[in-house]
Amino acid sequence: DVTNARAFEPIGISCRICDRTECHQRSVPPLERRLQVTPDERGVLPYRVG
């Protein structure tokens, strides 16, 4: 429903330059952000963006 503002999902132009850190559609990590990998945690992504 394109008339429902609550259904709007913002997307970035490229995963490598997108600022959305908790995006479930992210295919690659961002270029200029530090990654934190914790093997004992499970989240939307296999790493945290710092």
C-alpha distance matrix in Angstrom:
0.0 3.8 5.5 5.7 8.8 9.6 7.2 9.0 11.8 14.8 16.9 20.5 22.3 24.6 25.4 29.0 28.3 25.1 25.9 23.3 25.9 23.9 21.3 20.9 20.2 23.5 25.9 28.9 30.4 30.5 33.6 35.2 34.5 36.9 35.8 37.1 37.4 38.3 39.0 39.0 35.4 32.2 28.9 25.7 28.0 31.7 32.8 32.3 31.9 34.7
3.8 0.0 3.8 5.5 7.4 9.5 7.5 7.7 10.7 13.0 15.1 18.4 20.0 22.7 23.9 27.3 26.3 23.3 24.1 22.0 25.0 23.5 20.8 21.0 20.0 22.9 25.3 28.0 29.4 29.1 32.0 33.4 33.1 35.7 35.0 36.5 37.2 38.4 39.4 39.7 36.0 33.0 29.5 26.1 28.1 31.8 32.6 31.9 31.0 33.6
5.5 3.8 0.0 3.8 6.2 9.0 8.4 9.1 12.7 14.8 17.5 20.8 22.6 25.5 26.6 29.9 28.5 25.4 25.8 23.7 26.7 25.2 23.0 23.4 22.9 25.7 28.3 30.9 32.0 31.4 34.3 35.5 35.0 37.6 37.1 38.5 39.3 40.4 41.6 41.6 37.8 34.9 31.4 28.2 30.4 34.2 34.8 33.7 32.9 35.2
5.7 5.5 3.8 0.0 3.8 5.5 5.5 7.2 10.9 13.6 16.6 20.1 22.4 25.0 25.6 29.0 27.7 24.3 24.3 21.9 24.5 22.7 20.8 21.2 21.2 24.1 27.0 29.6 30.4 30.0 33.2 34.2 33.3 35.7 35.0 36.1 36.9 37.7 38.9 38.6 34.9 32.0 28.5 25.6 28.0 31.8 32.4 31.3 30.7 32.9
8.8 7.4 6.2 3.8 0.0 3.8 5.4 5.4 9.1 11.1 14.5 17.7 20.3 23.0 23.5 26.7 25.1 21.6 21.3 19.1 21.9 20.4 18.8 19.8 20.0 22.5 25.6 27.8 28.3 27.5 30.6 31.3 30.4 32.9 32.5 33.6 34.7 35.7 37.2 37.0 33.2 30.6 27.0 24.1 26.4 30.2 30.4 28.9 28.0 30.0
9.6 9.5 9.0 5.5 3.8 0.0 3.8 5.5 8.3 10.9 14.4 17.8 20.8 23.0 22.9 26.1 24.9 21.2 20.6 17.8 20.1 18.2 16.9 17.6 18.3 21.0 24.3 26.6 26.9 26.6 29.9 30.6 29.3 31.5 30.7 31.5 32.4 33.0 34.4 34.0 30.2 27.5 24.0 21.3 23.9 27.7 28.0 26.6 26.2 28.3
7.2 7.5 8.4 5.5 5.4 3.8 0.0 3.8 6.4 9.8 12.7 16.4 19.1 21.1 21.1 24.6 23.8 20.2 20.2 17.3 19.7 17.5 15.6 15.7 16.0 19.0 22.0 24.6 25.5 25.4 28.8 29.9 28.8 31.0 30.0 30.9 31.5 32.3 33.4 33.2 29.5 26.6 23.1 20.1 22.6 26.3 27.0 26.1 25.7 28.2
9.0 7.7 9.1 7.2 5.4 5.5 3.8 0.0 3.8 6.4 9.5 13.1 15.7 18.1 18.4 21.8 20.6 17.1 17.3 14.8 17.7 16.2 14.0 14.9 14.7 17.2 20.3 22.6 23.3 22.8 26.0 27.0 26.2 28.7 28.0 29.4 30.3 31.5 32.9 33.1 29.4 26.6 22.9 19.7 21.7 25.5 25.8 24.7 23.8 26.2
11.8 10.7 12.7 10.9 9.1 8.3 6.4 3.8 0.0 3.8 6.4 10.1 13.0 14.9 14.9 18.3 17.4 13.9 14.2 11.5 14.3 12.8 10.4 11.3 11.0 13.4 16.5 18.8 19.5 19.2 22.5 23.7 22.8 25.3 24.5 25.9 26.7 28.1 29.4 29.9 26.2 23.4 19.8 16.4 18.1 21.9 22.2 21.2 20.4 23.0
14.8 13.0 14.8 13.6 11.1 10.9 9.8 6.4 3.8 0.0 3.8 6.9 10.0 12.2 12.6 15.6 14.2 10.7 11.2 9.2 12.6 12.2 9.8 11.9 11.1 12.5 15.6 17.3 17.6 16.7 19.7 20.7 20.2 23.0 22.6 24.5 25.8 27.5 29.2 29.9 26.4 23.9 20.2 16.9 17.9 21.6 21.3 20.1 18.6 21.0
16.9 15.1 17.5 16.6 14.5 14.4 12.7 9.5 6.4 3.8 0.0 3.8 6.7 8.6 9.2 12.4 11.4 8.3 9.9 8.4 11.7 11.8 8.8 10.8 9.0 9.9 12.5 14.1 14.9 14.0 16.9 18.4 18.2 21.1 20.8 23.0 24.1 26.2 27.8 29.0 25.7 23.2 19.6 16.1 16.4 19.9 19.7 18.9 17.2 19.9
20.5 18.4 20.8 20.1 17.7 17.8 16.4 13.1 10.1 6.9 3.8 0.0 3.8 5.5 6.7 9.3 7.8 5.2 7.7 7.7 11.0 12.3 9.7 12.2 10.2 9.6 11.8 12.4 12.9 11.3 13.7 15.3 15.6 18.8 18.9 21.6 23.1 25.6 27.4 29.0 25.8 23.7 20.3 17.0 16.5 19.6 18.9 18.0 15.8 18.2
22.3 20.0 22.6 22.4 20.3 20.8 19.1 15.7 13.0 10.0 6.7 3.8 0.0 3.8 7.0 8.8 7.5 6.8 10.2 11.0 13.9 15.5 12.8 14.9 12.2 11.3 12.4 12.7 13.6 11.9 13.5 15.4 16.6 19.9 20.3 23.4 24.8 27.6 29.3 31.2 28.3 26.2 23.0 19.8 18.8 21.5 20.9 20.3 17.9 20.2
24.6 22.7 25.5 25.0 23.0 23.0 21.1 18.1 14.9 12.2 8.6 5.5 3.8 0.0 3.8 5.4 5.6 5.9 9.7 10.6 12.6 14.4 11.9 13.7 10.9 9.0 9.4 9.2 10.3 9.0 10.5 13.0 14.2 17.3 17.5 20.6 21.8 24.9 26.4 28.6 26.0 24.0 21.1 18.0 16.4 18.7 18.1 17.9 15.6 18.2
25.4 23.9 26.6 25.6 23.5 22.9 21.1 18.4 14.9 12.6 9.2 6.7 7.0 3.8 0.0 3.8 5.5 5.1 8.3 8.6 9.7 11.5 9.3 11.1 8.7 5.9 6.5 5.9 6.8 6.2 8.7 11.4 11.8 14.5 14.1 17.1 18.1 21.1 22.6 24.8 22.3 20.3 17.6 14.6 12.7 14.9 14.3 14.3 12.3 15.2
29.0 27.3 29.9 29.0 26.7 26.1 24.6 21.8 18.3 15.6 12.4 9.3 8.8 5.4 3.8 0.0 3.8 5.9 8.8 10.4 10.9 13.5 12.1 14.2 12.2 8.9 8.8 6.4 6.0 4.1 5.2 8.2 9.5 12.3 12.6 16.1 17.5 20.9 22.7 25.2 23.0 21.6 19.2 16.8 14.3 15.7 14.4 14.3 11.8 14.1
28.3 26.3 28.5 27.7 25.1 24.9 23.8 20.6 17.4 14.2 11.4 7.8 7.5 5.6 5.5 3.8 0.0 3.8 6.6 9.2 10.7 13.7 12.6 15.4 13.8 10.9 11.8 9.9 8.8 5.7 6.4 7.9 9.4 13.0 14.1 17.5 19.5 22.8 25.0 27.2 24.8 23.5 20.7 18.3 16.3 18.2 16.4 15.5 12.4 14.0
25.1 23.3 25.4 24.3 21.6 21.2 20.2 17.1 13.9 10.7 8.3 5.2 6.8 5.9 5.1 5.9 3.8 0.0 3.8 5.7 8.0 10.7 9.4 12.6 11.3 9.0 11.0 10.1 9.2 6.7 9.1 10.2 10.4 13.7 14.3 17.2 19.2 22.0 24.2 26.0 23.2 21.6 18.5 15.8 14.5 17.0 15.5 14.2 11.4 13.5
25.9 24.1 25.8 24.3 21.3 20.6 20.2 17.3 14.2 11.2 9.9 7.7 10.2 9.7 8.3 8.8 6.6 3.8 0.0 3.8 5.9 9.1 9.2 12.9 12.7 10.6 13.3 12.2 10.3 7.8 10.3 10.1 9.3 12.5 13.3 15.8 18.2 20.7 23.3 24.7 21.8 20.6 17.4 15.2 14.1 16.8 14.7 12.6 9.6 11.1
23.3 22.0 23.7 21.9 19.1 17.8 17.3 14.8 11.5 9.2 8.4 7.7 11.0 10.6 8.6 10.4 9.2 5.7 3.8 0.0 3.8 5.8 5.7 9.5 10.0 8.7 12.1 12.0 10.5 9.3 12.6 13.0 11.5 13.9 13.7 15.6 17.5 19.5 21.8 22.9 19.6 18.1 14.6 12.1 11.8 14.9 13.5 11.5 9.5 11.7
25.9 25.0 26.7 24.5 21.9 20.1 19.7 17.7 14.3 12.6 11.7 11.0 13.9 12.6 9.7 10.9 10.7 8.0 5.9 3.8 0.0 3.8 5.7 9.0 10.4 8.5 11.7 11.1 9.0 8.6 12.1 12.3 9.9 11.4 10.6 12.0 13.8 15.7 18.2 19.2 16.0 14.8 11.5 9.7 8.9 11.8 9.9 7.7 6.1 8.8
23.9 23.5 25.2 22.7 20.4 18.2 17.5 16.2 12.8 12.2 11.8 12.3 15.5 14.4 11.5 13.5 13.7 10.7 9.1 5.8 3.8 0.0 3.8 6.3 8.9 8.3 11.7 12.3 11.0 11.6 15.3 15.9 13.4 14.4 12.8 13.4 14.3 15.5 17.5 18.0 14.5 12.6 9.0 6.7 7.4 10.9 10.1 8.5 8.6 11.5
21.3 20.8 23.0 20.8 18.8 16.9 15.6 14.0 10.4 9.8 8.8 9.7 12.8 11.9 9.3 12.1 12.6 9.4 9.2 5.7 5.7 3.8 0.0 3.8 5.4 5.5 9.3 10.7 10.6 11.3 15.1 16.5 14.7 16.2 14.6 15.8 16.4 17.9 19.4 20.3 16.9 14.4 10.8 7.5 8.1 11.8 11.9 11.2 10.9 14.2
20.9 21.0 23.4 21.2 19.8 17.6 15.7 14.9 11.3 11.9 10.8 12.2 14.9 13.7 11.1 14.2 15.4 12.6 12.9 9.5 9.0 6.3 3.8 0.0 3.8 5.7 8.7 11.1 11.9 13.6 17.4 19.2 17.3 18.4 16.2 17.0 16.7 17.9 18.6 19.4 16.0 13.0 9.7 5.9 7.2 10.9 12.1 12.5 13.2 16.7
20.2 20.0 22.9 21.2 20.0 18.3 16.0 14.7 11.0 11.1 9.0 10.2 12.2 10.9 8.7 12.2 13.8 11.3 12.7 10.0 10.4 8.9 5.4 3.8 0.0 3.8 6.3 9.4 11.1 12.8 16.2 18.6 17.5 19.0 17.1 18.6 18.4 20.1 20.7 22.0 19.0 15.9 12.9 9.2 9.4 12.6 13.8 14.5 14.5 18.2
23.5 22.9 25.7 24.1 22.5 21.0 19.0 17.2 13.4 12.5 9.9 9.6 11.3 9.0 5.9 8.9 10.9 9.0 10.6 8.7 8.5 8.3 5.5 5.7 3.8 0.0 3.8 5.8 7.3 9.1 12.6 15.0 14.0 15.5 13.8 15.7 15.8 18.0 19.0 20.8 18.0 15.4 12.6 9.3 8.0 10.8 11.4 12.1 11.6 15.3
25.9 25.3 28.3 27.0 25.6 24.3 22.0 20.3 16.5 15.6 12.5 11.8 12.4 9.4 6.5 8.8 11.8 11.0 13.3 12.1 11.7 11.7 9.3 8.7 6.3 3.8 0.0 3.8 7.0 9.6 12.3 15.4 14.9 16.2 14.3 16.4 16.0 18.6 19.0 21.3 19.0 16.6 14.4 11.5 9.4 11.1 12.1 13.7 13.4 17.0
28.9 28.0 30.9 29.6 27.8 26.6 24.6 22.6 18.8 17.3 14.1 12.4 12.7 9.2 5.9 6.4 9.9 10.1 12.2 12.0 11.1 12.3 10.7 11.1 9.4 5.8 3.8 0.0 3.8 6.6 8.8 12.1 11.8 13.0 11.4 14.1 14.1 17.2 18.1 20.8 18.8 17.0 15.1 12.8 9.8 10.7 10.7 12.2 11.3 14.6
30.4 29.4 32.0 30.4 28.3 26.9 25.5 23.3 19.5 17.6 14.9 12.9 13.6 10.3 6.8 6.0 8.8 9.2 10.3 10.5 9.0 11.0 10.6 11.9 11.1 7.3 7.0 3.8 0.0 3.8 6.5 9.1 8.1 9.2 7.9 10.9 11.7 15.1 16.7 19.3 17.3 16.2 14.3 12.5 9.3 10.0 8.7 9.4 7.9 10.9
30.5 29.1 31.4 30.0 27.5 26.6 25.4 22.8 19.2 16.7 14.0 11.3 11.9 9.0 6.2 4.1 5.7 6.7 7.8 9.3 8.6 11.6 11.3 13.6 12.8 9.1 9.6 6.6 3.8 0.0 3.8 6.0 5.9 8.4 8.7 12.2 14.0 17.4 19.5 22.0 19.9 19.0 16.7 14.9 12.1 13.2 11.2 10.7 7.9 10.2
33.6 32.0 34.3 33.2 30.6 29.9 28.8 26.0 22.5 19.7 16.9 13.7 13.5 10.5 8.7 5.2 6.4 9.1 10.3 12.6 12.1 15.3 15.1 17.4 16.2 12.6 12.3 8.8 6.5 3.8 0.0 3.8 5.9 8.4 9.8 13.6 15.6 19.2 21.4 24.2 22.5 21.9 20.0 18.5 15.4 15.9 13.7 13.3 10.4 11.6
35.2 33.4 35.5 34.2 31.3 30.6 29.9 27.0 23.7 20.7 18.4 15.3 15.4 13.0 11.4 8.2 7.9 10.2 10.1 13.0 12.3 15.9 16.5 19.2 18.6 15.0 15.4 12.1 9.1 6.0 3.8 0.0 3.8 6.8 9.5 13.1 15.9 19.4 22.1 24.6 22.9 22.9 20.9 19.8 16.9 17.4 14.6 13.3 9.9 9.8
34.5 33.1 35.0 33.3 30.4 29.3 28.8 26.2 22.8 20.2 18.2 15.6 16.6 14.2 11.8 9.5 9.4 10.4 9.3 11.5 9.9 13.4 14.7 17.3 17.5 14.0 14.9 11.8 8.1 5.9 5.9 3.8 0.0 3.8 6.4 9.8 12.8 16.1 19.0 21.3 19.5 19.7 17.8 17.1 14.3 14.8 11.5 9.8 6.3 6.1
36.9 35.7 37.6 35.7 32.9 31.5 31.0 28.7 25.3 23.0 21.1 18.8 19.9 17.3 14.5 12.3 13.0 13.7 12.5 13.9 11.4 14.4 16.2 18.4 19.0 15.5 16.2 13.0 9.2 8.4 8.4 6.8 3.8 0.0 3.8 6.7 10.0 13.2 16.3 18.6 17.3 18.1 16.9 16.9 13.9 13.5 9.9 8.4 6.0 5.0
35.8 35.0 37.1 35.0 32.5 30.7 30.0 28.0 24.5 22.6 20.8 18.9 20.3 17.5 14.1 12.6 14.1 14.3 13.3 13.7 10.6 12.8 14.6 16.2 17.1 13.8 14.3 11.4 7.9 8.7 9.8 9.5 6.4 3.8 0.0 3.8 6.4 9.9 12.7 15.2 13.9 14.6 13.7 14.0 10.8 9.8 6.3 5.6 4.8 5.7
37.1 36.5 38.5 36.1 33.6 31.5 30.9 29.4 25.9 24.5 23.0 21.6 23.4 20.6 17.1 16.1 17.5 17.2 15.8 15.6 12.0 13.4 15.8 17.0 18.6 15.7 16.4 14.1 10.9 12.2 13.6 13.1 9.8 6.7 3.8 0.0 3.8 6.5 9.8 11.9 11.0 12.4 12.2 13.5 10.7 9.1 5.6 4.9 6.3 6.6
37.4 37.2 39.3 36.9 34.7 32.4 31.5 30.3 26.7 25.8 24.1 23.1 24.8 21.8 18.1 17.5 19.5 19.2 18.2 17.5 13.8 14.3 16.4 16.7 18.4 15.8 16.0 14.1 11.7 14.0 15.6 15.9 12.8 10.0 6.4 3.8 0.0 3.8 6.3 9.0 8.7 10.1 10.8 12.5 9.7 6.9 4.6 6.4 8.9 10.2
38.3 38.4 40.4 37.7 35.7 33.0 32.3 31.5 28.1 27.5 26.2 25.6 27.6 24.9 21.1 20.9 22.8 22.0 20.7 19.5 15.7 15.5 17.9 17.9 20.1 18.0 18.6 17.2 15.1 17.4 19.2 19.4 16.1 13.2 9.9 6.5 3.8 0.0 3.8 5.5 5.8 8.3 10.1 12.8 10.8 8.1 6.8 8.1 11.4 12.4
39.0 39.4 41.6 38.9 37.2 34.4 33.4 32.9 29.4 29.2 27.8 27.4 29.3 26.4 22.6 22.7 25.0 24.2 23.3 21.8 18.2 17.5 19.4 18.6 20.7 19.0 19.0 18.1 16.7 19.5 21.4 22.1 19.0 16.3 12.7 9.8 6.3 3.8 0.0 3.8 5.6 7.8 10.6 13.4 11.6 8.3 8.7 11.1 14.5 15.9
39.0 39.7 41.6 38.6 37.0 34.0 33.2 33.1 29.9 29.9 29.0 29.0 31.2 28.6 24.8 25.2 27.2 26.0 24.7 22.9 19.2 18.0 20.3 19.4 22.0 20.8 21.3 20.8 19.3 22.0 24.2 24.6 21.3 18.6 15.2 11.9 9.0 5.5 3.8 0.0 3.8 6.9 10.2 13.6 12.9 10.3 10.8 12.4 16.1 17.3
35.4 36.0 37.8 34.9 33.2 30.2 29.5 29.4 26.2 26.4 25.7 25.8 28.3 26.0 22.3 23.0 24.8 23.2 21.8 19.6 16.0 14.5 16.9 16.0 19.0 18.0 19.0 18.8 17.3 19.9 22.5 22.9 19.5 17.3 13.9 11.0 8.7 5.8 5.6 3.8 0.0 3.8 6.6 10.2 10.0 8.2 8.8 10.0 13.7 15.4
32.2 33.0 34.9 32.0 30.6 27.5 26.6 26.6 23.4 23.9 23.2 23.7 26.2 24.0 20.3 21.6 23.5 21.6 20.6 18.1 14.8 12.6 14.4 13.0 15.9 15.4 16.6 17.0 16.2 19.0 21.9 22.9 19.7 18.1 14.6 12.4 10.1 8.3 7.8 6.9 3.8 0.0 3.8 7.2 7.6 6.7 8.6 10.2 13.8 16.2
28.9 29.5 31.4 28.5 27.0 24.0 23.1 22.9 19.8 20.2 19.6 20.3 23.0 21.1 17.6 19.2 20.7 18.5 17.4 14.6 11.5 9.0 10.8 9.7 12.9 12.6 14.4 15.1 14.3 16.7 20.0 20.9 17.8 16.9 13.7 12.2 10.8 10.1 10.6 10.2 6.6 3.8 0.0 3.8 5.3 6.4 7.8 8.6 11.8 14.5
25.7 26.1 28.2 25.6 24.1 21.3 20.1 19.7 16.4 16.9 16.1 17.0 19.8 18.0 14.6 16.8 18.3 15.8 15.2 12.1 9.7 6.7 7.5 5.9 9.2 9.3 11.5 12.8 12.5 14.9 18.5 19.8 17.1 16.9 14.0 13.5 12.5 12.8 13.4 13.6 10.2 7.2 3.8 0.0 3.8 6.9 8.5 9.2 11.5 14.8
28.0 28.1 30.4 28.0 26.4 23.9 22.6 21.7 18.1 17.9 16.4 16.5 18.8 16.4 12.7 14.3 16.3 14.5 14.1 11.8 8.9 7.4 8.1 7.2 9.4 8.0 9.4 9.8 9.3 12.1 15.4 16.9 14.3 13.9 10.8 10.7 9.7 10.8 11.6 12.9 10.0 7.6 5.3 3.8 0.0 3.8 5.3 7.0 9.2 12.7
31.7 31.8 34.2 31.8 30.2 27.7 26.3 25.5 21.9 21.6 19.9 19.6 21.5 18.7 14.9 15.7 18.2 17.0 16.8 14.9 11.8 10.9 11.8 10.9 12.6 10.8 11.1 10.7 10.0 13.2 15.9 17.4 14.8 13.5 9.8 9.1 6.9 8.1 8.3 10.3 8.2 6.7 6.4 6.9 3.8 0.0 3.8 7.2 10.0 13.1
32.8 32.6 34.8 32.4 30.4 28.0 27.0 25.8 22.2 21.3 19.7 18.9 20.9 18.1 14.3 14.4 16.4 15.5 14.7 13.5 9.9 10.1 11.9 12.1 13.8 11.4 12.1 10.7 8.7 11.2 13.7 14.6 11.5 9.9 6.3 5.6 4.6 6.8 8.7 10.8 8.8 8.6 7.8 8.5 5.3 3.8 0.0 3.8 6.6 9.4
32.3 31.9 33.7 31.3 28.9 26.6 26.1 24.7 21.2 20.1 18.9 18.0 20.3 17.9 14.3 14.3 15.5 14.2 12.6 11.5 7.7 8.5 11.2 12.5 14.5 12.1 13.7 12.2 9.4 10.7 13.3 13.3 9.8 8.4 5.6 4.9 6.4 8.1 11.1 12.4 10.0 10.2 8.6 9.2 7.0 7.2 3.8 0.0 3.8 6.2
31.9 31.0 32.9 30.7 28.0 26.2 25.7 23.8 20.4 18.6 17.2 15.8 17.9 15.6 12.3 11.8 12.4 11.4 9.6 9.5 6.1 8.6 10.9 13.2 14.5 11.6 13.4 11.3 7.9 7.9 10.4 9.9 6.3 6.0 4.8 6.3 8.9 11.4 14.5 16.1 13.7 13.8 11.8 11.5 9.2 10.0 6.6 3.8 0.0 3.8
34.7 33.6 35.2 32.9 30.0 28.3 28.2 26.2 23.0 21.0 19.9 18.2 20.2 18.2 15.2 14.1 14.0 13.5 11.1 11.7 8.8 11.5 14.2 16.7 18.2 15.3 17.0 14.6 10.9 10.2 11.6 9.8 6.1 5.0 5.7 6.6 10.2 12.4 15.9 17.3 15.4 16.2 14.5 14.8 12.7 13.1 9.4 6.2 3.8 0.0
